[in-house]
Amino acid sequence: MNKFSVKNHQVKRFSKAKPATRPVQRGPRRVVIFNKPFDVLPQFTDEAGRTTLKTFIPFTDVYAAGRLDRDSEGLLVLTNDGKLQAQLTQPGKGTGKTYFVQVEGEPQESDLASLRHGVTLKDGPTLPAGVELVTEPDWLWQRNPPIRERKSIATSWLKITLYEGRNRQVRRMTAHIGFPTLRLIRYSMGNLSLGSLQPGEWQTVDSL
């Protein structure tokens, strides 16, 4: 799968949510990779009773390394290792995060070039991103519920790699060039990737 070994585990169930904080390691180092389904909050508690990580992850000593919004899917790394969290999330570390993004419309190379050079959003200019037009991934699972497509408008898939992590950045970038994001799946963060994990499945990482 990657340059590390893993142990397979199965899904559990529950709910509730709280913002992630920098982990304080108590006990053995723990790193979990999780394929977060659509409509799951990237936290363990939620006063509104929405589905959270507690539904799936049996550990209470790990925190998300970076957020993955409720309406996004894919790789979420959970750890009690503060150094690893910093390595994966701080812009100065230069760790790439790769997303597969379904957008409304058919971007041309000239549209993608602006993302490669960086665009200016409300919170300032973005760093240059890796962007390419791709076919729909063959490993892709069906989303529940499906996206709302307009039959008269074609959709396209982009592979986007960011080296920073602003709030809803991918969605804002594609909207900026005129192609709204319909579906967003994070596939990898640095050397960690989803591999063959299906939505709701997780693995512990033994070595990095």
VMD Tcl script that draws the C-alpha trace (Angstrom):
set ca {
  {0.00 0.00 0.00}
  {2.60 2.59 1.10}
  {5.92 2.66 2.94}
  {4.40 1.49 6.18}
  {2.67 -1.52 7.69}
  {-0.93 -1.57 8.87}
  {-3.39 -3.62 10.86}
  {-6.96 -3.99 9.64}
  {-9.86 -3.23 11.91}
  {-13.61 -3.10 11.53}
  {-16.14 -0.32 11.90}
  {-18.06 0.50 15.14}
  {-21.10 2.80 15.80}
  {-22.08 5.87 17.97}
  {-22.14 9.79 17.71}
  {-21.22 13.38 19.11}
  {-18.49 16.27 18.20}
  {-15.68 18.73 19.28}
  {-13.06 20.74 17.36}
  {-9.71 19.00 16.96}
  {-6.84 20.29 19.08}
  {-3.11 19.64 19.07}
  {-2.65 16.15 20.53}
  {-0.79 15.55 23.75}
  {0.78 12.11 23.62}
  {0.03 9.97 26.66}
  {1.04 6.37 26.29}
  {2.07 4.67 23.03}
  {2.16 6.64 19.77}
  {-0.97 6.00 17.75}
  {-1.68 6.81 14.10}
  {-4.99 5.91 12.45}
  {-5.96 6.37 8.81}
  {-9.72 6.54 8.23}
  {-11.88 6.76 5.12}
  {-14.40 9.33 6.29}
  {-17.82 8.92 4.69}
  {-19.91 11.83 3.45}
  {-22.00 13.57 6.16}
  {-19.69 12.57 9.05}
  {-18.21 15.32 11.23}
  {-14.39 15.10 11.68}
  {-14.78 15.21 15.50}
  {-15.81 12.89 18.29}
  {-18.69 14.82 19.90}
  {-21.56 16.96 18.64}
  {-24.30 18.55 20.71}
  {-26.71 18.37 17.76}
  {-26.41 14.58 17.68}
  {-24.96 14.38 14.15}
  {-22.79 11.43 13.09}
  {-19.18 11.83 14.25}
  {-15.93 9.88 14.40}
  {-17.16 8.15 17.55}
  {-19.44 6.10 15.31}
  {-16.39 4.45 13.76}
  {-13.21 4.99 15.80}
  {-12.89 3.18 19.18}
  {-9.93 5.27 20.42}
  {-10.36 8.38 22.54}
  {-6.73 9.54 22.59}
  {-6.39 10.65 18.93}
  {-7.13 13.91 17.15}
  {-7.62 14.75 13.48}
  {-4.54 16.05 11.68}
  {-6.30 18.75 9.68}
  {-9.99 18.96 8.98}
  {-12.09 17.28 6.32}
  {-15.46 18.96 6.09}
  {-18.71 17.13 6.76}
  {-19.63 17.23 3.07}
  {-16.23 15.90 1.95}
  {-14.99 12.29 1.92}
  {-11.81 10.31 2.14}
  {-8.58 10.27 4.11}
  {-8.56 11.56 7.66}
  {-5.42 10.97 9.73}
  {-5.94 10.71 13.49}
  {-3.02 10.70 15.91}
  {-1.77 11.49 19.40}
  {1.60 12.51 17.92}
  {1.87 16.32 17.86}
  {4.98 16.29 15.64}
  {3.24 14.18 13.01}
  {0.17 16.41 13.12}
  {2.38 19.47 12.55}
  {4.25 17.73 9.71}
  {0.96 16.96 7.94}
  {-0.82 20.27 8.49}
  {1.55 23.22 8.84}
  {2.09 25.03 5.48}
  {5.80 25.53 6.17}
  {6.33 21.75 6.19}
  {5.36 21.50 2.49}
  {3.39 18.25 2.84}
  {1.23 17.64 -0.22}
  {-2.43 16.71 0.16}
  {-4.06 15.15 -2.90}
  {-7.77 15.35 -3.69}
  {-9.96 13.92 -6.42}
  {-12.59 16.51 -7.21}
  {-15.71 16.27 -9.36}
  {-16.67 19.68 -10.72}
  {-19.60 21.00 -12.69}
  {-18.58 21.87 -16.24}
  {-15.53 21.13 -18.38}
  {-12.44 23.16 -17.41}
  {-9.89 23.92 -20.10}
  {-6.11 24.00 -19.65}
  {-6.26 27.79 -19.39}
  {-8.62 27.44 -16.41}
  {-6.36 24.94 -14.67}
  {-3.26 27.05 -15.33}
  {-4.54 29.76 -13.00}
  {-4.79 27.24 -10.14}
  {-1.27 26.03 -10.88}
  {0.04 29.56 -10.52}
  {-2.18 30.46 -7.54}
  {-5.41 32.44 -7.35}
  {-6.43 35.20 -4.99}
  {-9.29 34.30 -2.66}
  {-10.92 36.50 0.00}
  {-8.25 35.45 2.51}
  {-5.38 36.12 0.13}
  {-3.44 34.39 -2.67}
  {-3.11 30.62 -2.66}
  {0.13 28.74 -3.12}
  {0.63 27.12 -6.52}
  {-1.22 23.80 -6.66}
  {-0.74 20.64 -8.68}
  {-3.79 20.29 -10.95}
  {-4.64 17.88 -13.75}
  {-7.74 16.75 -15.58}
  {-8.32 13.02 -14.98}
  {-10.92 10.34 -15.64}
  {-13.22 9.23 -12.85}
  {-11.11 7.04 -10.51}
  {-11.76 3.31 -11.03}
  {-11.55 2.74 -7.25}
  {-14.33 5.23 -6.54}
  {-17.25 4.14 -4.35}
  {-20.84 5.35 -4.75}
  {-21.70 8.26 -2.50}
  {-24.73 8.02 -0.24}
  {-26.68 10.12 -1.08}
  {-25.57 10.65 -4.69}
  {-24.54 14.14 -5.80}
  {-27.16 16.36 -7.41}
  {-26.22 16.59 -11.08}
  {-27.86 18.80 -13.66}
  {-28.44 16.51 -16.63}
  {-27.83 19.34 -19.12}
  {-24.37 20.14 -17.73}
  {-21.38 17.82 -18.05}
  {-19.08 17.14 -15.09}
  {-15.31 16.60 -14.94}
  {-12.77 15.13 -12.51}
  {-9.66 16.94 -11.33}
  {-6.71 15.70 -9.31}
  {-5.56 18.58 -7.10}
  {-2.55 18.65 -4.77}
  {-2.36 21.43 -2.19}
  {0.55 22.44 0.05}
  {-1.57 24.44 2.49}
  {-4.91 23.81 4.19}
  {-7.32 26.73 4.38}
  {-10.98 26.38 5.22}
  {-12.86 24.82 2.26}
  {-9.94 25.77 0.03}
  {-10.47 23.32 -2.84}
  {-14.14 24.25 -3.14}
  {-13.32 27.96 -3.14}
  {-10.57 27.51 -5.73}
  {-12.72 25.63 -8.24}
  {-15.60 28.08 -7.73}
  {-13.16 30.95 -8.32}
  {-12.43 29.68 -11.84}
  {-16.11 29.02 -12.53}
  {-16.41 25.28 -11.89}
  {-18.23 24.50 -8.62}
  {-17.16 21.39 -6.71}
  {-19.80 18.66 -6.62}
  {-17.82 15.98 -4.82}
  {-14.49 16.09 -2.99}
  {-12.40 13.10 -1.88}
  {-9.05 13.43 -0.12}
  {-6.85 10.54 -1.22}
  {-3.48 11.19 0.41}
  {-1.48 13.31 2.84}
  {2.26 12.97 2.33}
  {3.11 9.23 2.38}
  {-0.25 8.24 3.86}
  {-3.07 7.28 1.50}
  {-6.48 5.62 1.49}
  {-5.16 2.53 -0.25}
  {-8.07 0.07 -0.45}
  {-10.01 1.41 2.55}
  {-13.73 1.71 1.92}
  {-15.94 4.41 3.51}
  {-16.14 3.85 7.28}
  {-13.05 1.60 7.41}
  {-9.83 2.43 9.27}
  {-6.34 1.09 9.89}
  {-3.62 1.70 12.43}
  {-0.17 2.55 11.08}
  {2.68 0.70 12.78}
  {5.59 2.56 11.16}
  {6.12 5.57 8.90}
}
mol new
graphics top color blue
foreach p $ca { graphics top sphere $p radius 0.5 }
foreach p [lrange $ca 0 end-1] q [lrange $ca 1 end] { graphics top cylinder $p $q radius 0.2 }
display resetview
